Amino acid sequence: MSELCKYIDYCIANEEDAKDVFGIEADGTDINTGKLNREGYISVAKKLTDKFGFKGVAITLRESIRK
């Protein structure tokens, strides 16, 4: 996936994509308990932009209900 990112201007991802695919994790966030830290996602977007040179990054924030 990293090889393809050099051809992408705008990245749309979620916290699991960033962590599982790129090894970039949002600080203070636990997807299993639903705890979100919005500042951590700003950091993830910056790290992705720095790494791949994206013009912009959109990260989806949503609540997951596990039963």
Backbone as JSON Lines, residues from 0, in Angstrom:
{"i":0,"aa":"M","n":[0.83,-1.19,0.0],"ca":[0.0,0.0,0.0],"c":[0.87,1.26,0.0]}
{"i":1,"aa":"S","n":[1.96,1.22,0.73],"ca":[2.84,2.4,0.81],"c":[3.36,2.8,-0.56]}
{"i":2,"aa":"E","n":[3.63,1.84,-1.4],"ca":[4.12,2.13,-2.75],"c":[3.07,2.89,-3.57]}
{"i":3,"aa":"L","n":[1.81,2.55,-3.4],"ca":[0.73,3.22,-4.12],"c":[0.49,4.64,-3.62]}
{"i":4,"aa":"C","n":[0.8,4.9,-2.37],"ca":[0.49,6.2,-1.76],"c":[1.21,7.37,-2.43]}
{"i":5,"aa":"K","n":[2.3,7.11,-3.13],"ca":[3.0,8.21,-3.8],"c":[2.18,8.78,-4.95]}
{"i":6,"aa":"Y","n":[1.14,8.07,-5.38],"ca":[0.28,8.55,-6.45],"c":[-1.02,9.18,-5.95]}
{"i":7,"aa":"I","n":[-1.18,9.28,-4.65],"ca":[-2.42,9.75,-4.05],"c":[-2.25,11.18,-3.54]}
{"i":8,"aa":"D","n":[-3.22,12.04,-3.84],"ca":[-3.21,13.41,-3.31],"c":[-3.94,13.51,-1.98]}
{"i":9,"aa":"Y","n":[-5.1,12.83,-1.88],"ca":[-5.93,12.91,-0.67],"c":[-6.2,11.51,-0.16]}
{"i":10,"aa":"C","n":[-5.95,11.31,1.11],"ca":[-6.13,10.01,1.74],"c":[-7.37,10.04,2.65]}
{"i":11,"aa":"I","n":[-8.23,9.05,2.5],"ca":[-9.38,8.88,3.39],"c":[-9.2,7.54,4.08]}
{"i":12,"aa":"A","n":[-9.16,7.58,5.4],"ca":[-8.87,6.36,6.15],"c":[-9.61,6.38,7.48]}
{"i":13,"aa":"N","n":[-9.44,5.32,8.26],"ca":[-9.93,5.3,9.63],"c":[-8.79,4.88,10.54]}
{"i":14,"aa":"E","n":[-9.07,4.86,11.85],"ca":[-8.0,4.58,12.79],"c":[-7.41,3.19,12.61]}
{"i":15,"aa":"E","n":[-8.24,2.22,12.25],"ca":[-7.72,0.87,12.05],"c":[-6.83,0.79,10.81]}
{"i":16,"aa":"D","n":[-7.18,1.49,9.74],"ca":[-6.33,1.52,8.54],"c":[-4.96,2.09,8.87]}
{"i":17,"aa":"A","n":[-4.96,3.23,9.54],"ca":[-3.69,3.89,9.86],"c":[-2.8,2.98,10.7]}
{"i":18,"aa":"K","n":[-3.42,2.3,11.66],"ca":[-2.64,1.43,12.54],"c":[-2.21,0.15,11.85]}
{"i":19,"aa":"D","n":[-3.16,-0.56,11.22],"ca":[-2.87,-1.86,10.64],"c":[-2.02,-1.79,9.38]}
{"i":20,"aa":"V","n":[-2.26,-0.79,8.54],"ca":[-1.56,-0.72,7.25],"c":[-0.24,0.04,7.36]}
{"i":21,"aa":"F","n":[-0.25,1.15,8.13],"ca":[0.92,2.02,8.16],"c":[1.66,2.04,9.5]}
{"i":22,"aa":"G","n":[1.09,1.39,10.52],"ca":[1.74,1.38,11.84],"c":[1.66,2.7,12.56]}
{"i":23,"aa":"I","n":[0.71,3.54,12.18],"ca":[0.54,4.87,12.8],"c":[-0.71,4.82,13.66]}
{"i":24,"aa":"E","n":[-0.54,5.09,14.96],"ca":[-1.63,4.93,15.92],"c":[-2.0,6.27,16.56]}
{"i":25,"aa":"A","n":[-3.28,6.46,16.8],"ca":[-3.76,7.67,17.48],"c":[-3.53,7.52,18.98]}
{"i":26,"aa":"D","n":[-2.81,8.46,19.59],"ca":[-2.55,8.42,21.02],"c":[-3.85,8.62,21.8]}
{"i":27,"aa":"G","n":[-3.97,7.92,22.92],"ca":[-5.11,8.1,23.8],"c":[-6.41,7.55,23.25]}
{"i":28,"aa":"T","n":[-6.33,6.64,22.31],"ca":[-7.53,6.08,21.69],"c":[-7.53,4.57,21.88]}
{"i":29,"aa":"D","n":[-8.69,4.03,22.22],"ca":[-8.87,2.58,22.34],"c":[-10.11,2.21,21.56]}
{"i":30,"aa":"I","n":[-9.91,1.64,20.38],"ca":[-11.05,1.34,19.52],"c":[-11.94,0.26,20.12]}
{"i":31,"aa":"N","n":[-11.4,-0.56,21.0],"ca":[-12.2,-1.63,21.6],"c":[-13.18,-1.11,22.64]}
{"i":32,"aa":"T","n":[-12.81,-0.05,23.36],"ca":[-13.71,0.52,24.37],"c":[-14.48,1.72,23.85]}
{"i":33,"aa":"G","n":[-14.12,2.2,22.65],"ca":[-14.8,3.35,22.08],"c":[-14.25,4.69,22.54]}
{"i":34,"aa":"K","n":[-13.12,4.68,23.26],"ca":[-12.5,5.92,23.73],"c":[-11.77,6.59,22.56]}
{"i":35,"aa":"L","n":[-12.16,7.82,22.23],"ca":[-11.55,8.56,21.13],"c":[-10.84,9.8,21.65]}
{"i":36,"aa":"N","n":[-9.71,10.1,21.07],"ca":[-8.96,11.31,21.38],"c":[-8.79,12.07,20.06]}
{"i":37,"aa":"R","n":[-9.58,13.11,19.87],"ca":[-9.54,13.84,18.59],"c":[-8.16,14.41,18.28]}
{"i":38,"aa":"E","n":[-7.43,14.86,19.28],"ca":[-6.08,15.4,19.05],"c":[-5.14,14.31,18.5]}
{"i":39,"aa":"G","n":[-5.36,13.08,18.93],"ca":[-4.55,11.98,18.42],"c":[-4.73,11.78,16.94]}
{"i":40,"aa":"Y","n":[-5.94,12.04,16.45],"ca":[-6.2,11.87,15.02],"c":[-5.56,12.99,14.19]}
{"i":41,"aa":"I","n":[-5.46,14.16,14.77],"ca":[-4.73,15.24,14.09],"c":[-3.28,14.83,13.9]}
{"i":42,"aa":"S","n":[-2.72,14.22,14.94],"ca":[-1.34,13.74,14.86],"c":[-1.19,12.64,13.8]}
{"i":43,"aa":"V","n":[-2.16,11.73,13.72],"ca":[-2.12,10.67,12.7],"c":[-2.16,11.28,11.31]}
{"i":44,"aa":"A","n":[-3.03,12.25,11.09],"ca":[-3.13,12.91,9.78],"c":[-1.81,13.59,9.41]}
{"i":45,"aa":"K","n":[-1.2,14.25,10.39],"ca":[0.09,14.92,10.14],"c":[1.18,13.9,9.79]}
{"i":46,"aa":"K","n":[1.23,12.8,10.53],"ca":[2.24,11.77,10.26],"c":[2.05,11.16,8.87]}
{"i":47,"aa":"L","n":[0.8,10.91,8.49],"ca":[0.53,10.38,7.15],"c":[0.94,11.39,6.07]}
{"i":48,"aa":"T","n":[0.62,12.66,6.3],"ca":[0.99,13.7,5.35],"c":[2.51,13.82,5.22]}
{"i":49,"aa":"D","n":[3.19,13.8,6.35],"ca":[4.65,13.9,6.33],"c":[5.29,12.7,5.63]}
{"i":50,"aa":"K","n":[4.73,11.52,5.87],"ca":[5.31,10.3,5.31],"c":[5.08,10.18,3.8]}
{"i":51,"aa":"F","n":[3.88,10.58,3.34],"ca":[3.53,10.33,1.94],"c":[3.35,11.59,1.11]}
{"i":52,"aa":"G","n":[3.35,12.76,1.74],"ca":[3.2,14.0,0.98],"c":[1.78,14.27,0.5]}
{"i":53,"aa":"F","n":[0.79,13.72,1.2],"ca":[-0.6,13.98,0.82],"c":[-0.93,15.46,0.9]}
{"i":54,"aa":"K","n":[-1.82,15.92,0.07],"ca":[-2.33,17.3,0.15],"c":[-3.32,17.42,1.3]}
{"i":55,"aa":"G","n":[-3.97,16.32,1.65],"ca":[-4.93,16.32,2.75],"c":[-5.25,14.91,3.19]}
{"i":56,"aa":"V","n":[-5.69,14.79,4.44],"ca":[-6.07,13.5,5.0],"c":[-7.41,13.66,5.7]}
{"i":57,"aa":"A","n":[-8.34,12.76,5.42],"ca":[-9.62,12.71,6.13],"c":[-9.67,11.4,6.91]}
{"i":58,"aa":"I","n":[-9.93,11.52,8.2],"ca":[-10.01,10.34,9.05],"c":[-11.42,10.25,9.62]}
{"i":59,"aa":"T","n":[-12.05,9.11,9.43],"ca":[-13.4,8.95,9.94],"c":[-13.36,8.62,11.42]}
{"i":60,"aa":"L","n":[-14.23,9.26,12.17],"ca":[-14.4,8.98,13.59],"c":[-15.8,8.46,13.78]}
{"i":61,"aa":"R","n":[-15.92,7.31,14.36],"ca":[-17.24,6.75,14.57],"c":[-17.22,5.85,15.8]}
{"i":62,"aa":"E","n":[-18.36,5.61,16.32],"ca":[-18.49,4.75,17.48],"c":[-18.85,3.35,17.0]}
{"i":63,"aa":"S","n":[-18.17,2.36,17.55],"ca":[-18.46,0.97,17.23],"c":[-19.14,0.33,18.44]}
{"i":64,"aa":"I","n":[-20.22,-0.33,18.18],"ca":[-20.94,-1.03,19.25],"c":[-20.71,-2.53,19.04]}
{"i":65,"aa":"R","n":[-20.05,-3.12,20.01],"ca":[-19.74,-4.56,19.91],"c":[-20.67,-5.32,20.84]}
{"i":66,"aa":"K","n":[-21.24,-6.38,20.33],"ca":[-22.16,-7.21,21.13],"c":[-21.61,-8.58,21.31]}
